[in-house]
Amino acid sequence: MRMHEEDRARAGLCAGCAHVKVMVSDKGSRFFQCQRGLTDPAFRKYPVLPVWQCHGYEEKGADGRSERS
Ligand code: SF4
């Protein structure tokens, strides 16, 4: 299984969201930090994964940024 497929299975929507920042620990664990959660209390900074429904989701573009900008 390729890395992004693993991320998709584990994180759901967050894996392909323009608002996620993937943090990698010293031990190689990957954490999905929601950038919306840093400023908007409606979102968790570290969402409970997998996320399959989220009103803040925006598809990540090919350049890694939001499709809607
Ligand atoms: S906005 Fe929703 S889908 Fe996007 S990173 Fe945050 S919790 Fe995940």
Boltz pocket constraint, residues with backbone or C-beta under 6 A from the ligand:
constraints:
  - pocket:
      binder: B
      contacts: [[A, 13], [A, 14], [A, 17], [A, 18], [A, 19], [A, 20], [A, 33], [A, 34], [A, 35], [A, 36], [A, 37], [A, 43], [A, 44], [A, 47], [A, 51], [A, 54], [A, 55], [A, 56], [A, 57], [A, 58]]
      max_distance: 6.0
